[in-house]
């Protein structure tokens, strides 16, 4: 009988697609980027991925055991099987440099699940993307290790750092992935393949990624200082975590707006913030902070993009005949 009165977090939308199915599809879509990262950086990339995934899954499991058996919350369900923790760990790993100490990668996984997800109520209750929040936490706590992209495969500056210094970069290498960077951000082709899987499966659409990328490209064209330089714009779009963030993290169901107009507004805000961070900020990247700040603005965006209820004028007055 109690199951009839079970209330989940909004939005209350019926669908044949379960959480498990969605998360499994996201994992499959991330495999091209993860696989290329392992190919590009070697076995240690796989080790970093395993460490973050294990740390996120074990943190969620241990939290459930603690709350169920030590705090007496017998009704709490075990959510590890829904694969959301696996997705968080995989996304976190793809946003880390291959050279990061493994204990830092594990710490990021613990922070993502414990602080950002479970302490706010679990899946569907977190107010920001756990993987990106963990990445920002690691960037603030360990800036040297998080920006060290020198490894056996690549020893030079990352393409975005070179662009920031006014140097030329090989755009084709950025598209193919023959550059330094985090484990999952280097190959645009691998990321786009994964994005196509999500789009074809109906998991995401192009509202947020499209408005995000178009806004950012326009911002770079206007304020980048090089005008309509196609090579420069393409390099900015292909560099860093922009493509990975646009398709896999900005589209997170929990932290994006649910209104259609709000999703377009959200994408535009992310494009503007990323452009400001990259062009005018001291660093070469800005996607993580842009999406985190965008997550914080989602309640405000939804407030002003909420559809007008049938039978009411804007402002709350009822239509009268």
C-alpha positions in Angstrom: 0.0 0.0 0.0 2.8 2.4 0.8 4.1 2.1 -2.7 1.0 3.8 -4.0 1.8 7.0 -2.1 5.5 7.2 -3.1 6.3 10.7 -4.3 9.4 11.4 -6.5 11.0 14.7 -7.4 9.5 16.7 -10.2 9.1 16.9 -13.2 6.5 14.2 -13.2 6.6 13.0 -16.8 5.7 9.4 -17.8 8.0 7.7 -20.1 9.0 4.2 -21.1 12.6 5.2 -20.8 13.8 4.3 -17.3 16.6 5.9 -15.4 18.7 2.7 -15.8 18.2 2.8 -19.6 19.1 6.5 -19.8 22.3 6.0 -17.8 23.3 3.0 -19.8 22.8 4.9 -23.0 25.0 7.7 -21.7 27.7 5.3 -20.7 27.7 3.8 -24.2 27.8 7.3 -25.7 30.8 8.1 -23.6 32.7 5.0 -24.6 34.1 6.5 -27.9 35.7 9.5 -26.0 36.9 7.2 -23.2 38.3 4.7 -25.7 40.1 7.3 -27.6 41.5 8.8 -24.4 42.9 5.4 -23.5 44.4 5.1 -27.0 45.7 8.6 -26.9 47.3 8.6 -23.5 47.9 5.0 -22.7 47.0 2.6 -19.9 47.2 5.2 -17.2 44.1 6.8 -18.7 42.2 3.6 -18.1 43.5 3.5 -14.5 42.2 7.0 -13.8 38.8 6.0 -15.2 38.7 2.9 -13.1 39.6 4.8 -10.0 37.0 7.5 -10.4 34.2 5.1 -11.3 35.1 2.8 -8.4 35.3 5.8 -6.0 31.9 7.1 -7.0 30.1 3.7 -6.9 31.7 2.8 -3.5 30.9 6.2 -2.0 27.2 5.9 -3.0 27.1 2.3 -1.7 28.7 3.2 1.6 26.4 6.2 2.1 23.4 3.9 1.6 24.7 1.4 4.1 25.4 4.1 6.6 22.0 5.7 6.3 20.1 2.4 6.2 21.8 0.5 9.1 23.3 3.2 11.3 20.7 6.0 10.8 17.7 3.7 10.7 16.4 4.8 7.3 15.1 1.4 6.2 13.0 2.8 3.4 16.0 4.2 1.6 16.5 2.3 -1.7 19.8 1.3 -3.1 20.5 3.4 -6.2 23.9 2.1 -7.3 22.2 -0.1 -9.8 20.8 2.8 -11.8 24.3 3.5 -13.1 24.1 7.3 -12.3 27.3 6.9 -10.1 29.1 5.2 -13.0 28.2 8.1 -15.3 29.4 10.6 -12.8 32.7 8.7 -12.3 33.2 8.4 -16.1 32.5 12.0 -16.8 34.8 13.1 -14.0 37.6 11.0 -15.4 37.2 12.4 -18.9 37.6 15.9 -17.4 40.9 15.0 -15.6 44.5 15.1 -16.9 46.1 11.7 -17.3 48.9 12.8 -15.0 46.7 13.4 -11.9 47.6 11.5 -8.8 45.2 8.6 -8.4 44.3 9.6 -4.8 43.2 13.0 -6.1 41.0 11.4 -8.7 39.4 9.2 -6.0 38.9 12.3 -3.8 37.1 14.0 -6.7 34.8 10.9 -7.0 34.0 11.0 -3.3 33.3 14.8 -3.4 31.0 14.4 -6.4 28.8 11.7 -4.8 28.9 12.5 -1.1 28.9 16.3 -1.1 27.1 17.3 -4.3 24.7 14.4 -4.8 23.8 12.4 -1.7 23.8 15.1 0.9 21.3 17.0 -1.2 19.0 14.0 -1.5 20.4 11.8 -4.2 19.7 11.5 -7.9 17.3 14.2 -9.0 18.0 16.5 -6.0 21.5 17.8 -6.7 21.5 21.5 -7.8 24.7 21.3 -9.9 26.4 18.6 -12.1 28.3 16.4 -9.7 31.2 15.6 -12.1 31.8 19.2 -12.9 31.5 20.3 -9.3 34.1 17.8 -8.4 36.4 19.0 -11.2 36.0 22.6 -10.0 36.7 21.4 -6.5 39.9 19.8 -7.6 40.9 22.8 -9.8 40.6 25.1 -6.8 42.3 22.7 -4.4 45.1 21.3 -6.6 45.6 23.8 -9.5 49.1 22.7 -10.4 48.2 19.0 -10.7 44.9 19.7 -12.5 46.6 21.9 -15.2 49.6 19.6 -15.8 49.0 18.1 -19.2 52.6 17.1 -19.9 52.8 13.4 -20.4 54.7 10.8 -22.4 52.5 11.4 -25.5 52.4 15.3 -25.4 54.9 17.7 -23.9 53.9 21.0 -25.4 51.2 23.5 -24.4 47.5 22.6 -25.0 45.9 24.2 -28.0 43.8 26.6 -25.9 46.9 27.8 -24.1 48.6 28.4 -27.4 45.6 30.3 -28.7 45.5 32.4 -25.6 49.2 33.3 -26.2 48.4 34.3 -29.8 50.0 31.3 -31.4 48.6 29.2 -34.3 47.3 25.7 -33.8 46.6 22.8 -36.1 42.8 22.5 -36.1 42.9 19.1 -37.8 44.9 17.7 -35.0 42.3 19.1 -32.5 39.5 17.5 -34.5 41.3 14.1 -34.7 42.5 14.3 -31.1 46.3 14.4 -31.6 46.7 17.0 -28.9 47.2 17.3 -25.1 44.4 17.9 -22.7 42.1 16.0 -20.4 41.4 12.3 -21.1 38.1 12.8 -22.8 38.2 16.2 -24.4 40.8 15.8 -27.1 38.9 14.1 -30.0 36.0 16.1 -31.4 35.1 13.2 -33.6 34.8 10.7 -30.7 32.6 13.2 -28.7 30.4 13.9 -31.7 29.9 10.1 -32.2 28.7 9.9 -28.6 26.5 12.9 -29.0 24.9 11.3 -32.1 24.1 8.2 -30.1 22.3 10.3 -27.4 20.4 12.3 -30.0 19.3 9.2 -32.0 18.3 7.5 -28.8 16.1 10.5 -27.8 18.1 11.2 -24.7 19.0 14.8 -25.6 18.1 17.3 -28.3 20.0 20.2 -29.9 18.3 23.0 -28.0 21.0 23.5 -25.3 24.1 22.3 -27.2 23.1 24.2 -30.3 22.3 27.5 -28.6 25.5 27.1 -26.5 27.8 26.5 -29.4 26.3 29.2 -31.6 26.3 31.8 -28.9 29.9 31.0 -28.1 31.0 31.1 -31.7 29.3 34.6 -32.1 31.0 35.8 -28.9 34.4 34.7 -30.2 33.8 36.3 -33.6 32.8 39.6 -32.0 35.2 39.8 -29.0 38.0 37.4 -29.9 40.0 40.1 -31.6 40.4 38.2 -34.9 37.1 38.9 -36.5 35.5 36.2 -38.6 38.7 34.0 -38.6 37.2 30.6 -39.4 40.4 28.8 -38.3 40.4 30.6 -34.9 36.7 30.0 -34.3 36.9 26.3 -35.2 39.9 25.9 -32.9 38.0 27.5 -30.0 35.0 25.2 -30.6 37.2 22.2 -30.9 39.5 23.0 -28.0 39.2 22.2 -24.3 36.0 20.7 -22.8 33.5 22.7 -24.8 32.1 19.9 -27.0 32.1 17.4 -24.1 30.4 19.9 -21.8 27.9 21.1 -24.4 26.6 17.6 -25.2 27.2 15.6 -22.1 27.1 17.9 -19.1 25.0 21.0 -20.0 22.2 18.6 -21.0 22.1 16.9 -17.7 18.4 16.3 -16.9 18.6 17.2 -13.2 20.5 20.5 -13.6 19.1 21.9 -16.8 15.9 23.9 -17.2 12.7 21.9 -18.0 11.0 24.7 -20.0 11.7 24.8 -23.7 12.4 28.6 -23.7 14.4 28.2 -20.6 16.7 25.7 -22.4 17.5 28.2 -25.1 18.1 30.9 -22.6 20.3 28.5 -20.6 22.4 27.6 -23.7 22.9 31.3 -24.5 24.0 32.1 -20.9 26.5 29.2 -21.1 27.9 30.4 -24.4 28.3 34.0 -23.0 29.9 32.8 -19.8 32.3 30.5 -21.6 33.3 33.3 -24.0 33.9 35.7 -21.1 36.0 33.2 -19.2 38.1 32.3 -22.3 38.5 35.6 -23.9 38.8 38.0 -20.9 39.7 35.6 -18.1 43.2 34.7 -17.0 42.8 31.1 -18.0 42.4 29.4 -21.3 39.4 27.3 -20.3 36.1 28.2 -18.8 33.5 25.5 -19.6 33.3 23.9 -16.1 32.8 27.2 -14.3 30.3 28.4 -17.0 28.1 25.3 -16.6 28.3 25.4 -12.8 27.2 29.0 -12.7 24.5 28.2 -15.3 23.2 25.4 -13.0 22.8 27.9 -10.2 20.8 30.2 -12.5 18.3 27.4 -13.5 15.6 28.2 -10.9 15.6 31.8 -12.0 15.5 30.9 -15.7 12.6 28.6 -15.1 10.7 31.2 -13.1 10.7 33.7 -16.0 10.3 31.1 -18.8 7.4 29.2 -17.3 4.5 28.7 -19.8 1.4 30.7 -19.0 -1.3 28.4 -17.6 -4.4 27.9 -19.8 -7.1 30.3 -18.7 -4.8 32.9 -17.2 -3.2 36.1 -18.5 0.5 36.8 -17.7 0.5 38.3 -14.3 -2.0 35.8 -12.9 -5.4 37.4 -13.9 -8.0 34.9 -15.1 -9.6 35.3 -18.5 -13.2 36.1 -18.2 -15.9 36.0 -20.9 
